[in-house]
Amino acid sequence: MQETKIQIQDAFKQNMSDGGSCSESEPFALRTLDDSMEPEFATGCIIIIDPSNVYRDGSYVFAKDNKDEYIFRRLRIINDRYFLEPLNDLYETFEIKSSKQIEGIITQRAGKRRSYHKHYN
């Protein structure tokens, strides 16, 4: 299965990593590009990411992988180790080095129909 990584412009990367002004910690939206998080998040759906929200085991997160690329996965915390887990079994779960790689929490799924909208804690 071909996995899609998100290419982020350098200016956006800098804003994400330095936690600067208030506007940089406001929620933002991205569109999913592959089926790695199906069936919960269909390819092409819109996710709302809150960089200031608190994560916990089972949270859907926007994070940097170990190659410094951004990825959207479910966070699993096992014995103080952090894993990014896809919902689609065709993709691999992998460990990240630290929680500092987590850039935000998915707080909402949006779609074309109101019935597809869903909020996450």
DSSP file (Angstrom, degrees, kcal/mol; ACC not computed):
  #  RESIDUE AA STRUCTURE BP1 BP2  ACC     N-H-->O    O-->H-N    N-H-->O    O-->H-N    TCO  KAPPA ALPHA  PHI   PSI    X-CA   Y-CA   Z-CA
    1    1 A M              0   0    0      0, 0.0     2,-0.6     0, 0.0     0, 0.0   0.000 360.0 360.0 360.0 131.6    0.0    0.0    0.0
    2    2 A Q        -     0   0    0     89,-0.0     2,-0.4     2,-0.0    89,-0.0  -0.706 360.0-150.5 -83.0 120.7    1.4    3.4   -0.9
    3    3 A E        -     0   0    0     -2,-0.6     2,-0.6    31,-0.1    31,-0.0  -0.733   6.3-138.0 -93.4 140.1    1.4    5.8    2.0
    4    4 A T        -     0   0    0     -2,-0.4     2,-0.3     2,-0.0    29,-0.2  -0.868  14.7-161.6-100.7 122.7    1.0    9.5    1.5
    5    5 A K        -     0   0    0     -2,-0.6     2,-0.6    66,-0.1    66,-0.1  -0.745  23.7-116.4 -97.0 151.2    3.2   11.8    3.5
    6    6 A I  B     -A   70   0A   0     64,-1.6    64,-0.9    -2,-0.3     2,-0.6  -0.787  19.9-149.3 -92.4 120.9    2.3   15.4    3.9
    7    7 A Q        -     0   0    0     -2,-0.6     2,-0.4    62,-0.1    62,-0.1  -0.811  18.0-166.4 -88.6 120.9    4.8   17.8    2.4
    8    8 A I        -     0   0    0     -2,-0.6     5,-0.0     2,-0.0    -2,-0.0  -0.899  23.6-110.8-112.9 136.2    4.7   21.1    4.4
    9    9 A Q     >  -     0   0    0     -2,-0.4     4,-2.3     1,-0.1     3,-0.4  -0.295  30.0-115.1 -62.4 149.4    6.2   24.3    3.3
   10   10 A D  H  > S+     0   0    0      1,-0.2     4,-2.4     2,-0.2     5,-0.2   0.850 114.5  55.3 -56.4 -39.1    9.3   25.4    5.3
   11   11 A A  H  > S+     0   0    0      1,-0.2     4,-2.0     2,-0.2    -1,-0.2   0.903 109.5  46.9 -62.7 -40.6    7.6   28.5    6.7
   12   12 A F  H  > S+     0   0    0     -3,-0.4     4,-2.5     2,-0.2    -2,-0.2   0.904 109.9  53.6 -67.6 -41.0    4.7   26.4    8.1
   13   13 A K  H  X S+     0   0    0     -4,-2.3     4,-2.1     1,-0.2    -2,-0.2   0.923 108.8  49.7 -57.7 -44.5    7.2   23.9    9.6
   14   14 A Q  H  X S+     0   0    0     -4,-2.4     4,-1.9     1,-0.2    -1,-0.2   0.924 111.4  48.1 -62.1 -45.0    8.9   26.8   11.4
   15   15 A N  H  X S+     0   0    0     -4,-2.0     4,-0.8     1,-0.2     5,-0.4   0.887 112.1  50.1 -62.8 -39.4    5.6   28.1   12.8
   16   16 A M  H  < S+     0   0    0     -4,-2.5    -1,-0.2     1,-0.2    -2,-0.2   0.883 114.7  43.3 -65.9 -38.4    4.6   24.6   13.9
   17   17 A S  H  < S+     0   0    0     -4,-2.1    -2,-0.2    -5,-0.2    -1,-0.2   0.752 110.7  50.0 -86.8 -24.0    7.8   23.9   15.7
   18   18 A D  H  < S-     0   0    0     -4,-1.9    -1,-0.2    -5,-0.2    -2,-0.1   0.589  86.7-143.2 -94.9  -6.5    8.5   27.2   17.5
   19   19 A G     <  +     0   0    0     -4,-0.8    -3,-0.1    -3,-0.2    -4,-0.1   0.768  43.2 159.8  57.3  27.5    5.1   27.6   19.1
   20   20 A G        +     0   0    0     -5,-0.4     5,-0.0     4,-0.1    -5,-0.0   0.884  39.4  12.4 -52.6-114.4    5.3   31.4   18.6
   21   21 A S  S >  S-     0   0    0      1,-0.1     3,-0.9     3,-0.1     4,-0.5  -0.052  77.9-103.2 -71.9 169.3    2.3   33.7   18.5
   22   22 A C  G >  S+     0   0    0      1,-0.2     3,-1.6     2,-0.2     4,-0.1   0.871 118.9  60.7 -57.9 -39.5   -1.2   32.9   19.6
   23   23 A S  G >  S+     0   0    0      1,-0.3     3,-1.1     2,-0.2    -1,-0.2   0.801  97.6  59.4 -62.8 -27.3   -2.4   32.5   16.0
   24   24 A E  G <  S+     0   0    0     -3,-0.9    -1,-0.3     1,-0.2    -2,-0.2   0.652 103.6  51.4 -75.7 -14.4    0.1   29.7   15.5
   25   25 A S  G <  S+     0   0    0     -3,-1.6    27,-0.5    -4,-0.5    -1,-0.2   0.252  87.9 108.5-104.3  12.3   -1.6   27.7   18.3
   26   26 A E  S <  S-     0   0    0     -3,-1.1    23,-0.1    -4,-0.1    -3,-0.0  -0.556  81.8 -89.4 -83.9 153.5   -5.1   28.1   16.8
   27   27 A P        -     0   0    0      0, 0.0     2,-0.3     0, 0.0    23,-0.2  -0.224  47.2-174.5 -59.1 150.3   -6.8   25.1   15.2
   28   28 A F  E     -B   49   0A   0     21,-2.2    21,-3.5    -3,-0.1     2,-0.3  -0.925  16.7-122.3-142.1 166.4   -6.3   24.5   11.5
   29   29 A A  E     +B   48   0A   0     -2,-0.3     2,-0.3    19,-0.2    19,-0.2  -0.869  22.6 176.9-117.9 146.0   -7.7   22.1    8.9
   30   30 A L  E     -B   47   0A   0     17,-2.1    17,-3.1    -2,-0.3     2,-0.4  -0.952  26.5-123.9-137.6 158.6   -6.2   19.6    6.6
   31   31 A R  E     -B   46   0A   0     -2,-0.3    15,-0.2    15,-0.2     2,-0.2  -0.879  29.0-117.7-103.1 135.3   -7.6   17.1    4.1
   32   32 A T        -     0   0    0     13,-2.8    12,-1.3    -2,-0.4     3,-0.0  -0.487  24.2-167.0 -70.6 142.8   -6.7   13.4    4.4
   33   33 A L        +     0   0    0    -29,-0.2     2,-0.2    10,-0.2    -1,-0.1   0.536  60.0  25.3-112.2 -10.5   -4.8   12.1    1.4
   34   34 A D  S    S-     0   0    0    -30,-0.1     3,-0.4     8,-0.1    10,-0.2  -0.803  78.7-102.6-143.7-175.1   -4.8    8.3    1.8
   35   35 A D  S >  S+     0   0    0     -2,-0.2     3,-1.5     1,-0.2     6,-0.1   0.180  79.9 111.6 -99.6  16.9   -6.8    5.4    3.3
   36   36 A S  T 3  S+     0   0    0      1,-0.3    52,-2.3    51,-0.1    51,-1.3   0.723  84.0  40.8 -65.8 -20.8   -4.5    4.8    6.2
   37   37 A M  T 3> S+     0   0    0     -3,-0.4     4,-2.2     4,-0.3     3,-0.4   0.172  95.7 157.1-114.2  17.2   -7.1    6.0    8.7
   38   38 A E  T <4  +     0   0    0     -3,-1.5     4,-0.1     1,-0.3    -3,-0.0  -0.585  48.0  32.7 -78.1 147.0  -10.1    4.4    7.2
   39   39 A P  T  4 S+     0   0    0      0, 0.0    -1,-0.3     0, 0.0     3,-0.2  -0.987 126.9  41.3 -91.8 -10.9  -12.9    3.5    8.0
   40   40 A E  T  4 S+     0   0    0     -3,-0.4     2,-0.5     1,-0.3    -2,-0.2   0.888 126.7  31.8 -65.3 -38.9  -13.1    6.4   10.6
   41   41 A F  S  < S-     0   0    0     -4,-2.2    -4,-0.3    -6,-0.1    -1,-0.3  -0.916  83.8-149.9-124.8 103.5  -11.5    9.0    8.3
   42   42 A A    >   -     0   0    0     -2,-0.5     3,-2.2    -3,-0.2   -10,-0.2  -0.326  36.0 -85.7 -70.2 151.8  -12.3    8.5    4.6
   43   43 A T  T 3  S+     0   0    0      1,-0.3   -10,-0.2   -10,-0.1    -1,-0.1  -0.366 117.1  21.4 -54.9 129.1   -9.8    9.6    2.0
   44   44 A G  T 3  S+     0   0    0    -12,-1.3    -1,-0.3     1,-0.3   -11,-0.1   0.364  89.4 134.2  92.5  -5.0  -10.5   13.3    1.3
   45   45 A C    <   -     0   0    0     -3,-2.2   -13,-2.8   -14,-0.1     2,-0.4  -0.367  56.7-115.2 -75.7 161.5  -12.2   14.1    4.5
   46   46 A I  E     -BC  31 110A   0     64,-1.8    64,-3.2   -15,-0.2     2,-0.4  -0.815  27.3-164.6 -98.6 133.0  -11.3   17.3    6.4
   47   47 A I  E     -BC  30 109A   0    -17,-3.1   -17,-2.1    -2,-0.4     2,-0.5  -0.941  12.4-141.2-117.0 142.5   -9.8   17.0    9.9
   48   48 A I  E     -BC  29 108A   0     60,-2.7    59,-2.7    -2,-0.4    60,-1.1  -0.896  18.8-160.7-102.6 127.6   -9.5   19.9   12.4
   49   49 A I  E     -BC  28 106A   0    -21,-3.5   -21,-2.2    -2,-0.5    57,-0.2  -0.926   8.1-161.7-115.6 129.6   -6.3   19.9   14.3
   50   50 A D  E >   - C   0 105A   0     55,-2.9    55,-2.1    -2,-0.5     3,-1.0  -0.929   2.2-168.3-111.5 109.1   -5.8   21.8   17.6
   51   51 A P  T 3  S+     0   0    0      0, 0.0    -1,-0.1     0, 0.0   -25,-0.1   0.684  86.9  52.4 -69.5 -16.5   -2.1   22.3   18.4
   52   52 A S  T 3  S+     0   0    0    -27,-0.5    52,-0.1    53,-0.1     2,-0.1   0.465  85.3 106.7 -99.6  -1.1   -2.9   23.4   22.0
   53   53 A N  S <  S-     0   0    0     -3,-1.0     2,-0.4    52,-0.1    53,-0.0  -0.355  73.1-111.3 -78.0 159.1   -5.0   20.4   23.0
   54   54 A V        -     0   0    0     -2,-0.1     2,-0.2    50,-0.0    -1,-0.1  -0.750  29.5-144.4 -93.1 133.7   -3.8   17.7   25.4
   55   55 A Y        +     0   0    0     -2,-0.4     2,-0.3     4,-0.1    50,-0.0  -0.556  20.4 172.8 -93.7 160.9   -3.2   14.2   24.0
   56   56 A R    >   -     0   0    0     -2,-0.2     3,-2.4    19,-0.1    19,-0.2  -0.933  49.5 -58.0-152.4 172.0   -3.8   10.8   25.7
   57   57 A D  T 3  S+     0   0    0     -2,-0.3    19,-0.2     1,-0.3     3,-0.1  -0.351 126.2  22.9 -56.7 128.5   -3.7    7.2   24.7
   58   58 A G  T 3  S+     0   0    0     17,-3.3    -1,-0.3     1,-0.3    18,-0.1   0.319  89.1 137.8  95.1  -7.6   -6.1    6.7   21.8
   59   59 A S    <   -     0   0    0     -3,-2.4    16,-3.5    16,-0.2     2,-0.6  -0.382  58.2-121.1 -67.6 148.3   -6.1   10.3   20.7
   60   60 A Y  E     -D   74   0A   0     46,-0.4    46,-3.1    14,-0.3     2,-0.3  -0.833  43.8-171.9 -87.5 126.4   -5.9   11.0   16.9
   61   61 A V  E     -DE  73 105A   0     12,-3.5    12,-2.1    -2,-0.6     2,-0.5  -0.852  34.0-141.2-127.3 156.1   -2.8   13.1   16.4
   62   62 A F  E     +DE  72 104A   0     42,-2.6    41,-2.4    -2,-0.3    42,-1.3  -0.982  47.9 156.3-108.6 117.3   -0.9   15.1   13.8
   63   63 A A  E     -DE  71 102A   0      8,-2.8     8,-2.8    -2,-0.5     2,-0.4  -0.885  47.0-103.1-142.8 165.9    2.7   14.4   14.4
   64   64 A K  E     -D   70   0A   0     37,-2.7     6,-0.2    -2,-0.3     2,-0.1  -0.797  35.9-142.8 -89.0 134.3    6.2   14.3   12.9
   65   65 A D    >   -     0   0    0      4,-3.4     3,-1.6    -2,-0.4    31,-0.1  -0.214  38.7 -86.3 -82.3-173.8    7.4   10.8   12.1
   66   66 A N  T 3  S+     0   0    0      1,-0.3    -1,-0.1    29,-0.2    -2,-0.0   0.523 129.0  58.9 -76.0  -3.8   11.1    9.8   12.5
   67   67 A K  T 3  S-     0   0    0      2,-0.2    -1,-0.3     0, 0.0     3,-0.1   0.195 119.8-108.3-103.8  13.0   11.9   11.1    9.1
   68   68 A D  S <  S+     0   0    0     -3,-1.6     2,-0.3     1,-0.3    -2,-0.1   0.785  79.2 129.0  64.6  31.0   10.7   14.6   10.1
   69   69 A E        -     0   0    0    -62,-0.1    -4,-3.4   -64,-0.0    -1,-0.3  -0.853  61.9-109.8-111.1 152.2    7.6   14.3    7.9
   70   70 A Y  E     +AD   6  64A   0    -64,-0.9   -64,-1.6    -2,-0.3     2,-0.3  -0.587  40.1 172.5 -85.9 143.8    4.0   15.0    9.1
   71   71 A I  E     - D   0  63A   0     -8,-2.8    -8,-2.8    -2,-0.2     2,-0.5  -0.980  28.2-133.5-148.6 154.2    1.6   12.2    9.5
   72   72 A F  E     + D   0  62A   0     -2,-0.3     2,-0.3   -10,-0.2   -10,-0.2  -0.961  44.8 135.5-115.3 120.4   -1.9   11.6   10.9
   73   73 A R  E     - D   0  61A   0    -12,-2.1   -12,-3.5    -2,-0.5     2,-0.5  -0.919  56.4 -89.2-152.1 172.9   -2.4    8.6   13.2
   74   74 A R  E     -FD  85  60A   0     11,-2.6    11,-3.2    -2,-0.3     2,-0.4  -0.814  45.0-128.8 -89.9 133.7   -3.9    7.3   16.4
   75   75 A L  E     -F   84   0A   0    -16,-3.5   -17,-3.3    -2,-0.5     2,-0.4  -0.687  22.8-171.0 -85.7 131.8   -1.5    7.6   19.4
   76   76 A R  E     -F   83   0A   0      7,-2.6     7,-2.8    -2,-0.4     2,-0.6  -0.994   5.4-162.2-120.6 129.1   -0.9    4.6   21.5
   77   77 A I  E     +F   82   0A   0     -2,-0.4     2,-0.5     5,-0.2     5,-0.2  -0.953  16.0 170.7-113.6 115.6    1.1    5.0   24.8
   78   78 A I  E >  S-F   81   0A   0      3,-2.3     3,-1.3    -2,-0.6    -2,-0.1  -0.976  70.1 -20.5-130.6 116.8    2.5    1.7   26.1
   79   79 A N  T 3  S-     0   0    0     -2,-0.5    -1,-0.1     1,-0.3     3,-0.1   0.910 126.3 -52.6  51.4  48.9    4.9    1.7   29.0
   80   80 A D  T 3  S+     0   0    0      1,-0.2     2,-0.4    -3,-0.0    -1,-0.3   0.690 114.4 120.7  60.5  21.8    5.9    5.3   28.4
   81   81 A R  E <   -F   78   0A   0     -3,-1.3    -3,-2.3    17,-0.0     2,-0.5  -0.907  57.4-136.0-112.9 146.1    6.6    4.6   24.8
   82   82 A Y  E     -FG  77  96A   0     14,-0.6    14,-2.6    -2,-0.4     2,-0.4  -0.888  21.5-178.4-111.1 126.3    4.8    6.4   22.0
   83   83 A F  E     -FG  76  95A   0     -7,-2.8    -7,-2.6    -2,-0.5     2,-0.6  -0.948  20.7-144.2-123.6 142.2    3.4    4.6   18.9
   84   84 A L  E     -FG  75  94A   0     10,-3.1    10,-1.8    -2,-0.4    -9,-0.2  -0.940  25.9-169.1-106.6 118.2    1.6    6.0   15.9
   85   85 A E  E     -F   74   0A   0    -11,-3.2   -11,-2.6    -2,-0.6     8,-0.1  -0.911  13.5-144.3-116.2 126.6   -1.0    3.5   14.7
   86   86 A P        -     0   0    0      0, 0.0   -49,-0.2     0, 0.0   -13,-0.1  -0.473  12.9-138.8 -77.9 159.6   -3.0    3.5   11.5
   87   87 A L  S    S+     0   0    0    -51,-1.3     2,-0.6    -2,-0.1   -50,-0.2   0.730  88.1  77.7 -86.6 -25.1   -6.6    2.3   11.5
   88   88 A N  S >  S-     0   0    0    -52,-2.3     3,-1.9     1,-0.1    -1,-0.0  -0.765  77.5-145.1 -87.2 121.1   -6.1    0.5    8.2
   89   89 A D  T 3  S+     0   0    0     -2,-0.6    -1,-0.1     1,-0.3     4,-0.1   0.580  91.4  76.6 -65.1  -9.9   -4.2   -2.8    8.8
   90   90 A L  T 3  S+     0   0    0      2,-0.1    -1,-0.3   -54,-0.0     2,-0.3   0.583  90.6  66.4 -76.8  -8.3   -2.4   -2.4    5.4
   91   91 A Y  S <  S-     0   0    0     -3,-1.9     2,-0.3   -55,-0.2   -89,-0.0  -0.772  87.0-112.1-112.1 158.4   -0.2    0.2    7.0
   92   92 A E        -     0   0    0     -2,-0.3     2,-0.3    -7,-0.1    -4,-0.1  -0.624  14.1-132.5 -94.4 147.2    2.4   -0.2    9.8
   93   93 A T        -     0   0    0     -2,-0.3     2,-0.3    -8,-0.1    -8,-0.2  -0.738  32.5-175.8 -84.7 141.8    2.4    1.0   13.4
   94   94 A F  E     -G   84   0A   0    -10,-1.8   -10,-3.1    -2,-0.3     2,-0.3  -0.984  23.8-116.0-142.4 156.7    5.7    2.6   14.3
   95   95 A E  E     -G   83   0A   0     -2,-0.3     2,-0.3   -12,-0.2   -12,-0.3  -0.665  22.1-148.9 -89.6 141.5    7.3    4.1   17.4
   96   96 A I  E     -G   82   0A   0    -14,-2.6   -14,-0.6    -2,-0.3     3,-0.1  -0.777  21.0-121.8-105.1 158.6    8.3    7.8   17.7
   97   97 A K  S    S-     0   0    0     -2,-0.3     2,-0.3     1,-0.2    -1,-0.1   0.852  82.2 -10.3 -70.5 -36.4   11.2    9.0   19.8
   98   98 A S    >   -     0   0    0    -17,-0.1     3,-1.5     1,-0.0    -1,-0.2  -0.981  64.5-104.3-157.4 167.0    9.3   11.4   22.1
   99   99 A S  G >  S+     0   0    0     -2,-0.3     3,-1.8     1,-0.3    -1,-0.0   0.652 106.9  80.8 -69.7 -14.5    6.0   13.1   22.7
  100  100 A K  G 3  S+     0   0    0      1,-0.3    -1,-0.3   -37,-0.0   -36,-0.0   0.668  80.2  68.0 -65.6 -15.0    7.6   16.3   21.4
  101  101 A Q  G <  S+     0   0    0     -3,-1.5   -37,-2.7   -38,-0.1     2,-0.6   0.603  76.5  98.6 -78.7 -11.5    6.9   15.0   17.9
  102  102 A I  E <   + E   0  63A   0     -3,-1.8   -39,-0.3   -39,-0.2     3,-0.1  -0.690  48.1 177.4 -80.6 119.2    3.1   15.4   18.5
  103  103 A E  E     -     0   0A   0    -41,-2.4     2,-0.3    -2,-0.6   -40,-0.2   0.620  58.0 -20.9 -99.3 -17.3    2.1   18.7   16.8
  104  104 A G  E     - E   0  62A   0    -42,-1.3   -42,-2.6   -52,-0.1     2,-0.4  -0.966  57.3-108.1 178.9 166.5   -1.6   18.6   17.5
  105  105 A I  E     -CE  50  61A   0    -55,-2.1   -55,-2.9    -2,-0.3     2,-0.5  -0.905  31.6-120.5-112.7 136.3   -4.8   16.6   18.3
  106  106 A I  E     +C   49   0A   0    -46,-3.1   -46,-0.4    -2,-0.4   -57,-0.2  -0.661  36.0 170.6 -75.1 122.0   -7.6   15.9   15.8
  107  107 A T  E     +     0   0A   0    -59,-2.7    13,-2.6    -2,-0.5     2,-0.3   0.575  58.6  20.7-108.8 -15.1  -10.7   17.5   17.4
  108  108 A Q  E     -CH  48 119A   0    -60,-1.1   -60,-2.7    11,-0.3     2,-0.5  -0.994  53.2-150.1-157.0 146.7  -13.1   17.2   14.5
  109  109 A R  E     -CH  47 118A   0      9,-3.0     9,-2.2    -2,-0.3     2,-0.3  -0.980  24.5-171.0-113.9 130.0  -13.9   15.3   11.3
  110  110 A A  E     +C   46   0A   0    -64,-3.2   -64,-1.8    -2,-0.5     2,-0.3  -0.876   9.8 162.9-121.0 154.7  -15.8   17.3    8.7
  111  111 A G        -     0   0    0     -2,-0.3     6,-0.1     2,-0.2   -66,-0.0  -0.868  53.3 -80.6-153.7-173.7  -17.4   16.2    5.5
  112  112 A K  S    S+     0   0    0     -2,-0.3     2,-0.4     4,-0.1     3,-0.0   0.823 111.4  54.9 -68.8 -31.7  -19.9   17.1    2.8
  113  113 A R  S >> S-     0   0    0      1,-0.1     3,-1.7    -3,-0.0     4,-0.5  -0.831  80.5-132.4-107.2 143.2  -22.8   15.9    4.8
  114  114 A R  G >4 S+     0   0    0     -2,-0.4     3,-1.4     1,-0.3    -1,-0.1   0.847 106.4  64.0 -58.7 -34.4  -23.7   17.1    8.3
  115  115 A S  G 34 S+     0   0    0      1,-0.3    -1,-0.3    -3,-0.0    -3,-0.0   0.696  96.9  58.2 -65.3 -17.4  -24.1   13.4    9.4
  116  116 A Y  G <4 S+     0   0    0     -3,-1.7    -1,-0.3     2,-0.0    -2,-0.2   0.647  82.0 104.2 -86.1 -15.7  -20.4   12.8    8.7
  117  117 A H    <<  +     0   0    0     -3,-1.4     2,-0.3    -4,-0.5    -7,-0.2  -0.424  47.4 172.1 -68.5 139.0  -19.2   15.5   11.1
  118  118 A K  E     -H  109   0A   0     -9,-2.2    -9,-3.0    -2,-0.1     2,-0.3  -0.991  23.3-142.8-150.2 141.1  -17.9   14.2   14.3
  119  119 A H  E     -H  108   0A   0     -2,-0.3     2,-0.3   -11,-0.2   -11,-0.3  -0.813  14.1-158.8-104.7 146.8  -16.1   15.7   17.3
  120  120 A Y              0   0    0    -13,-2.6   -61,-0.0    -2,-0.3   -15,-0.0  -0.935 360.0 360.0-124.0 147.2  -13.3   14.0   19.3
  121  121 A N              0   0    0     -2,-0.3   -14,-0.1   -13,-0.0   -62,-0.1   0.391 360.0 360.0 -99.1 360.0  -12.0   14.6   22.8
